Amino acid sequence: MQDSTQKKVAMAVFTVDKLNYTINASYPLRNLKEAEPVKVIYDTSNPSKAAVYLWWGYWLQWDELLASILIPFILLYAAKAITAGPTPKALMEEMEMRNPSKRRKYD
């Protein structure tokens, strides 16, 4: 089918209670052929809110994938920015923690 900009868009058509519903089945990096059967899942109380049940685009979406890559890098940058340039007092405390003074077992 064609959308409002006259581009070809993959659409999925399904029937519930003798009513036909059409949903947009296109998704970035998903290639569906014309008349290719796909599974459609929908909310029984509102069948117009449906989705094509495929691994890419339903279970794994590009925005989630991008976020799962970017968030660790942002946290790494924040950790490096927070711990960069410690004060001399903090360095002394760290050195003391590495070499604790010898204590007797029972004082």
C-alpha positions in Angstrom: 0.0 0.0 0.0 1.0 3.6 -0.2 1.0 6.2 2.6 0.2 9.9 2.4 3.6 10.7 0.9 3.0 8.1 -1.9 5.8 5.8 -0.6 5.2 2.1 -0.6 4.6 0.8 2.9 4.2 -2.7 4.1 0.8 -3.2 5.6 -0.7 -6.2 7.5 -4.4 -7.0 7.2 -6.2 -9.2 9.7 -9.8 -9.9 10.6 -11.4 -9.9 14.0 -15.1 -10.6 14.5 -15.8 -10.1 10.8 -14.0 -6.7 10.8 -10.9 -6.0 8.8 -8.0 -4.1 10.4 -5.0 -2.8 8.6 -1.7 -1.9 10.5 1.6 -0.6 9.4 4.0 -3.6 9.2 7.1 -1.7 8.0 10.0 -1.2 10.4 13.6 -0.2 9.8 15.8 -3.1 8.7 12.8 -5.3 8.3 12.1 -6.5 4.7 8.7 -8.0 4.2 7.6 -9.3 0.8 4.2 -8.7 -0.7 1.6 -11.3 0.4 4.1 -12.7 3.0 2.2 -14.2 5.9 3.0 -12.8 9.3 1.7 -13.2 12.8 -0.2 -10.3 14.2 -0.9 -9.8 17.9 -3.4 -7.4 19.2 -5.3 -6.2 22.3 -8.6 -8.0 22.3 -10.3 -4.9 23.7 -8.8 -2.7 21.0 -7.8 -4.7 17.9 -6.6 -1.5 16.1 -3.6 -1.5 18.5 -1.9 -4.4 16.9 1.7 -5.3 16.0 3.5 -7.7 13.7 4.9 -10.4 15.9 8.5 -10.7 14.7 11.8 -10.8 16.6 13.1 -7.6 15.1 10.6 -4.7 15.6 8.6 -6.3 18.4 10.9 -8.0 20.8 14.0 -6.0 19.9 13.5 -2.4 18.7 16.2 -0.1 17.3 15.7 2.6 20.0 16.1 0.0 22.8 19.2 -1.3 21.1 20.7 2.2 20.7 19.9 3.0 24.3 21.5 -0.2 25.5 24.7 0.7 23.7 24.8 4.4 24.6 23.8 4.2 28.3 27.0 2.3 29.4 29.2 4.7 27.6 27.5 7.7 29.2 27.9 6.0 32.7 31.5 5.3 31.9 32.1 8.9 31.0 30.4 10.1 34.1 32.4 7.7 36.3 35.7 8.9 34.8 34.6 12.6 35.2 33.7 12.1 38.8 36.8 10.2 39.8 39.3 12.3 37.8 41.6 14.6 39.7 41.2 13.5 43.3 42.3 15.8 46.1 45.6 15.2 47.9 43.7 14.2 51.0 41.8 11.6 49.1 45.0 10.2 47.7 46.5 9.9 51.1 43.5 8.0 52.4 43.7 5.6 49.5 47.3 5.0 50.2 46.5 4.3 53.8 43.8 1.8 52.8 46.2 -0.1 50.6 48.8 -0.5 53.3 47.0 -0.7 56.6 49.1 -0.6 59.8 49.9 -3.9 61.4 47.7 -4.6 64.4 47.8 -7.3 66.8 45.0 -9.8 66.7 43.7 -9.0 70.2 44.2 -5.4 71.4 
